[in-house]
Amino acid sequence: MFCNPPVLIAFLGALSQAHPDTSRVEHQAVAMGSPLHMVISGPDRATAVAAIGDVLDHVEAVERMLSSWTTASEIGWFNREPAGVPVKISAELFAVLREITTWTRHAHGAFDPGVGALIDAWDLRGNGRTPDPEEIRAAREASGIERFTLNARTRSVTRPVPAAWIDAGGFGKGLALRRVRDALRARGIRSAKINFGGQVLVVGSETTGGSWVTHVADPADRARSVQSVYVRDMSVATTGQSQRSVVVNGEPIGHVVDPRTGYPVPDWGSVTVVARDPMEADILATSLLVLGREEGMAWGNQHDVAAIVVDITPTGARRIAMTEAAHQYVGSPRKGR
């Protein structure tokens, strides 16, 4: 998710050798306001270093297209164009908007990036506030990606009303990691792990015949792992309200809004999704968090989603539940696929 104003990508890197026949390169950076940690193994140092450059280039390109924190990005510019007027956008952004509209329908409204008016109503990018019911009603009427008119013939999009705008927080990192995955494959990279602000992409395995291990964080303490996940050629995305919030009248308000009600989702826990497509993992983690523990688990099982749900009981204990599809990724370093 885009969680802060854009920050210039910065290198903090270090190089190291992993195996006699491969060169392992590690770099850390900051992009889209989030930490970006890369571990890439190539047949030689030059290839691995070039792959690091590919990662940064693709993440930066997606930020230039999707960051709604600045008018310098394409979507930031579009979000401030006059309402009711068709605006021609790039073919790339148009394709993305069509895809996320399809996801909104698939998730029965639990995922909807067209919630800019609700973000403003709750001042989630400022100090936070509690809007009255009439304000929430008005913001809901101005929200919804399907209220935006997409015209394929002219490749244009029309904002319905001045208050309406699109937030890429629920899919931006996933799209960036999808592009990164394709770039690494094109360069012939067979082993890589990219951690982008908590969403992980792995290519191949860390060791021959094995897998990469990643961890499901405690919803209340992201530095603490509550579950290990073993995966190859997958992305692991986690969404929870404790990741970013504002405090209003002594109460924290999370950054994920339920498009169906207009209210922020309660901080009940977190959802982690494993999927081959990073953007799918990003979207589904948000969708299942909005649906809630019980409904999210049921929807995940119905649609064969590999999801791990962690919630905190009234006694403070951590309760972990998994959909049927998630069991293949836990328990053994050789179990991931």
Phi and psi in degrees as a GROMACS rama.xvg file:
@    title "Ramachandran Plot"
@    xaxis  label "Phi"
@    yaxis  label "Psi"
@TYPE xy
-73.7325  115.943  PHE-2
-118.761  -3.80484  CYS-3
-150.047  165.857  ASN-4
-56.2656  151.148  PRO-5
-59.8241  141.184  PRO-6
-120.997  138.169  VAL-7
-58.8698  134.118  LEU-8
-62.7649  132.204  ILE-9
-130.22  137.619  ALA-10
-87.3233  137.51  PHE-11
-127.548  15.9459  LEU-12
-64.3213  169.607  GLY-13
-148.496  148.526  ALA-14
-114.23  143.711  LEU-15
-154.123  154.572  SER-16
-91.9165  130.203  GLN-17
-97.5326  -47.6004  ALA-18
-138.103  157.396  HIS-19
-56.9266  -36.1194  PRO-20
-97.4659  1.51404  ASP-21
-137.766  157.507  THR-22
-110.874  124.461  SER-23
-103.047  126.744  ARG-24
-119.941  133.603  VAL-25
-121.986  136.731  GLU-26
-141.962  148.481  HIS-27
-120.191  145.835  GLN-28
-149.81  175.814  ALA-29
-126.038  128.912  VAL-30
-149.927  145.225  ALA-31
54.4836  28.766  MET-32
73.5512  13.4883  GLY-33
-129.472  152.019  SER-34
-68.9274  144.504  PRO-35
-131.152  109.793  LEU-36
-112.387  128.329  HIS-37
-123.623  132.401  MET-38
-127.059  114.033  VAL-39
-132.283  131.132  ILE-40
-110.304  130.09  SER-41
-127.669  172.57  GLY-42
-66.706  -21.4388  PRO-43
-153.813  167.838  ASP-44
-62.5729  -40.9688  ARG-45
-61.5928  -40.8532  ALA-46
-67.1667  -42.8139  THR-47
-65.5456  -41.5618  ALA-48
-65.4317  -40.6686  VAL-49
-61.8931  -35.4834  ALA-50
-66.5858  -36.4236  ALA-51
-59.1979  -43.7643  ILE-52
-60.701  -37.7191  GLY-53
-60.6969  -44.632  ASP-54
-58.3817  -50.562  VAL-55
-63.6515  -40.1017  LEU-56
-62.3356  -43.6538  ASP-57
-72.5533  -38.5655  HIS-58
-64.0486  -43.3329  VAL-59
-63.7428  -38.3587  GLU-60
-65.1292  -40.8192  ALA-61
-67.5228  -37.2298  VAL-62
-62.9407  -41.7404  GLU-63
-62.2515  -27.599  ARG-64
-87.6437  -40.2718  MET-65
-112.798  -11.62  LEU-66
-65.875  118.742  SER-67
-90.9223  9.7969  SER-68
-85.7825  -11.9696  TRP-69
-142.317  147.391  THR-70
-76.7371  -7.61194  THR-71
-73.7604  -21.5632  ALA-72
-83.8622  163.761  SER-73
-65.3338  -44.6866  GLU-74
-72.1212  -30.4703  ILE-75
-64.7791  -39.5544  GLY-76
-65.3346  -46.969  TRP-77
-61.6132  -40.589  PHE-78
-61.161  -15.7879  ASN-79
-112.141  4.35217  ARG-80
-73.1865  157.098  GLU-81
-57.9267  138.326  PRO-82
-68.8345  149.951  ALA-83
81.1328  -1.40101  GLY-84
-113.966  123.504  VAL-85
-62.2273  133.627  PRO-86
-119.779  122.168  VAL-87
-76.2402  131.464  LYS-88
-123.248  172.883  ILE-89
-66.4207  155.044  SER-90
-60.8088  -34.6108  ALA-91
-64.3143  -49.5922  GLU-92
-66.776  -37.9672  LEU-93
-60.5644  -43.6426  PHE-94
-63.2879  -38.9591  ALA-95
-63.6384  -44.8304  VAL-96
-64.2736  -37.9503  LEU-97
-64.1544  -40.2936  ARG-98
-66.4435  -44.331  GLU-99
-70.3426  -27.4158  ILE-100
-63.4291  -39.6617  THR-101
-62.6819  -39.8149  THR-102
-65.7486  -36.0734  TRP-103
-59.9947  -42.537  THR-104
-67.2891  -41.1044  ARG-105
-63.5474  -38.0647  HIS-106
-89.5398  12.5192  ALA-107
54.8045  37.5483  HIS-108
85.9898  -3.0028  GLY-109
-72.3737  -23.2278  ALA-110
-116.324  123.047  PHE-111
-158.819  106.601  ASP-112
-73.1868  -7.78176  PRO-113
-84.486  41.2231  GLY-114
-107.961  23.6294  VAL-115
-56.0529  -39.7026  GLY-116
-63.7632  -35.2749  ALA-117
-72.617  -36.7703  LEU-118
-60.5304  -41.2413  ILE-119
-67.6399  -40.5409  ASP-120
-60.2772  -37.6398  ALA-121
-92.0583  -2.40666  TRP-122
50.9865  48.1262  ASP-123
-72.7908  -14.7493  LEU-124
-101.88  9.47874  ARG-125
-124.385  -130.617  GLY-126
-91.3927  -6.294  ASN-127
83.4699  150.175  GLY-128
-160.527  167.081  ARG-129
-112.447  106.018  THR-130
-72.2299  155.631  PRO-131
-81.2506  165.837  ASP-132
-55.0314  -35.0879  PRO-133
-67.854  -38.7954  GLU-134
-64.9207  -40.4006  GLU-135
-65.0134  -41.8703  ILE-136
-60.0741  -45.2927  ARG-137
-64.4654  -39.6729  ALA-138
-67.6899  -37.2355  ALA-139
-64.4023  -38.1592  ARG-140
-65.9071  -26.1206  GLU-141
-92.9259  0.344879  ALA-142
-105.428  164.462  SER-143
115.778  118.935  GLY-144
-62.7765  -28.213  ILE-145
-75.912  -8.1544  GLU-146
-78.4658  -17.8346  ARG-147
-79.7237  135.584  PHE-148
-94.5042  117.685  THR-149
-103.258  125.08  LEU-150
-115.085  106.706  ASN-151
-68.0325  -32.2383  ALA-152
-64.5298  -43.3122  ARG-153
-98.4672  -3.16025  THR-154
52.5821  49.3573  ARG-155
-125.623  158.775  SER-156
-131.525  141.32  VAL-157
-121.272  125.794  THR-158
-75.4794  136.808  ARG-159
-70.8985  -42.8529  PRO-160
-143.521  161.334  VAL-161
-57.4896  -31.8758  PRO-162
-76.5095  -13.3149  ALA-163
-82.6216  134.123  ALA-164
-155.56  163.567  TRP-165
-105.162  131.069  ILE-166
-107.637  125.324  ASP-167
-91.1527  11.3045  ALA-168
-61.2425  -27.0953  GLY-169
-90.304  -1.67706  GLY-170
-147.847  -7.38791  PHE-171
-62.6729  -47.1156  GLY-172
-64.6398  -38.9821  LYS-173
-61.609  -42.103  GLY-174
-64.3935  -43.1078  LEU-175
-59.72  -43.422  ALA-176
-70.6151  -29.2334  LEU-177
-62.7886  -45.3829  ARG-178
-64.983  -39.351  ARG-179
-62.2394  -45.9691  VAL-180
-55.3762  -48.0159  ARG-181
-64.5388  -37.251  ASP-182
-67.5939  -40.7413  ALA-183
-65.8148  -40.1764  LEU-184
-63.0435  -42.6403  ARG-185
-62.9902  -30.81  ALA-186
-84.4978  -5.19711  ARG-187
85.376  17.4883  GLY-188
-73.6046  129.334  ILE-189
-110.759  -4.55587  ARG-190
-149.072  117.317  SER-191
-159.949  149.774  ALA-192
-137.211  120.923  LYS-193
-117.843  121.071  ILE-194
-109.946  110.671  ASN-195
-113.166  90.7779  PHE-196
59.5281  32.2284  GLY-197
103.14  -17.8931  GLY-198
-94.1276  129.985  GLN-199
-111.448  138.236  VAL-200
-118.83  129.995  LEU-201
-121.179  140.17  VAL-202
-116.759  127.267  VAL-203
63.9331  -143.326  GLY-204
-133.865  161.258  SER-205
-75.1107  -33.1098  GLU-206
-131.497  157.58  THR-207
-58.8065  125.72  THR-208
76.7307  0.671735  GLY-209
-107.022  -142.525  GLY-210
-156.448  174.958  SER-211
-92.8129  144.48  TRP-212
-105.389  135.879  VAL-213
-133.175  168.022  THR-214
-125.249  143.155  HIS-215
-89.7005  122.9  VAL-216
-82.9648  152.027  ALA-217
-61.8276  129.929  ASP-218
-56.7849  -28.6696  PRO-219
-98.4299  -8.51243  ALA-220
-150.426  93.3682  ASP-221
-66.7143  -15.0421  ARG-222
-80.1817  -9.73184  ALA-223
-107.908  129.18  ARG-224
-89.4352  137.964  SER-225
-114.22  -8.04305  VAL-226
-162.132  138.333  GLN-227
-97.6842  143.133  SER-228
-127.646  132.871  VAL-229
-113.832  119.285  TYR-230
-141.146  154.972  VAL-231
-132.313  134.235  ARG-232
52.1222  50.8242  ASP-233
-139.816  168.424  MET-234
-122.725  143.099  SER-235
-122.957  114.211  VAL-236
-117.415  137.272  ALA-237
-124.884  135.833  THR-238
-128.418  134.512  THR-239
-157.588  155.923  GLY-240
-75.1897  -18.8763  GLN-241
-75.0601  -11.222  SER-242
-65.1578  -35.4209  GLN-243
-158.111  131.938  ARG-244
-155.217  164.298  SER-245
-117.761  156.507  VAL-246
-110.424  123.258  VAL-247
-124.774  122.911  VAL-248
52.3399  38.8826  ASN-249
81.8978  -1.45291  GLY-250
-113.081  131.646  GLU-251
-73.0217  139.673  PRO-252
-120.487  121.04  ILE-253
-74.0533  167.128  GLY-254
-86.7947  -10.8536  HIS-255
-94.0795  122.19  VAL-256
-102.39  138.64  VAL-257
-80.1942  110.214  ASP-258
-62.0193  -22.6583  PRO-259
-78.5621  -25.5961  ARG-260
-115.05  -25.321  THR-261
88.0466  1.41683  GLY-262
-107.984  149.107  TYR-263
-59.7572  145.664  PRO-264
-67.9458  134.71  VAL-265
-58.5563  148.657  PRO-266
-81.8099  74.8923  ASP-267
-94.2008  -16.4261  TRP-268
159.82  -144.336  GLY-269
-145.775  161.011  SER-270
-128.766  130.533  VAL-271
-115.329  131.801  THR-272
-122.833  135.955  VAL-273
-107.64  126.642  VAL-274
-153.172  156.017  ALA-275
-69.2538  -37.0665  ARG-276
-91.8128  118.176  ASP-277
-59.1117  -36.5416  PRO-278
-69.4715  -36.1815  MET-279
-62.4743  -43.7009  GLU-280
-60.9783  -43.6774  ALA-281
-61.3748  -48.9862  ASP-282
-64.7614  -44.5745  ILE-283
-68.4279  -35.0314  LEU-284
-62.3307  -41.2242  ALA-285
-66.6754  -44.1745  THR-286
-60.5326  -46.278  SER-287
-70.4985  -31.7161  LEU-288
-63.4269  -42.9678  LEU-289
-64.9398  -40.3493  VAL-290
-65.189  -28.2444  LEU-291
96.2889  168.583  GLY-292
-58.8533  -55.4966  ARG-293
-70.4668  -51.8853  GLU-294
-65.9636  -37.2282  GLU-295
-63.7671  -42.8624  GLY-296
-62.8195  -43.36  MET-297
-63.4661  -44.8003  ALA-298
-65.3557  -40.7654  TRP-299
-62.8839  -43.2688  GLY-300
-66.2975  -38.1325  ASN-301
-63.7096  -34.2159  GLN-302
-107.095  16.6159  HIS-303
57.3668  43.0559  ASP-304
-92.8783  133.343  VAL-305
-85.3127  98.4465  ALA-306
-128.002  140.653  ALA-307
-119.116  121.492  ILE-308
-108.961  128.04  VAL-309
-122.203  123.046  VAL-310
-131.118  162.591  ASP-311
-106.385  121.574  ILE-312
-75.3474  165.673  THR-313
-56.6846  -23.5929  PRO-314
-86.3356  -4.31886  THR-315
94.9789  -2.86586  GLY-316
-74.0933  151.85  ALA-317
-92.9581  128.944  ARG-318
-114.624  124.535  ARG-319
-113.001  130.508  ILE-320
-130.996  150.51  ALA-321
-133.865  145.286  MET-322
-73.6445  164.645  THR-323
-57.8965  -38.868  GLU-324
-69.4143  -17.702  ALA-325
-82.3416  -20.9615  ALA-326
-62.4314  -26.8009  HIS-327
-68.5181  -14.9217  GLN-328
-103.119  2.03031  TYR-329
-120.951  153.066  VAL-330
105.417  -29.1944  GLY-331
-152.436  138.407  SER-332
-59.7126  -21.9019  PRO-333
-100.373  7.37939  ARG-334
-86.3588  -29.8953  LYS-335
-62.3779  155.135  GLY-336
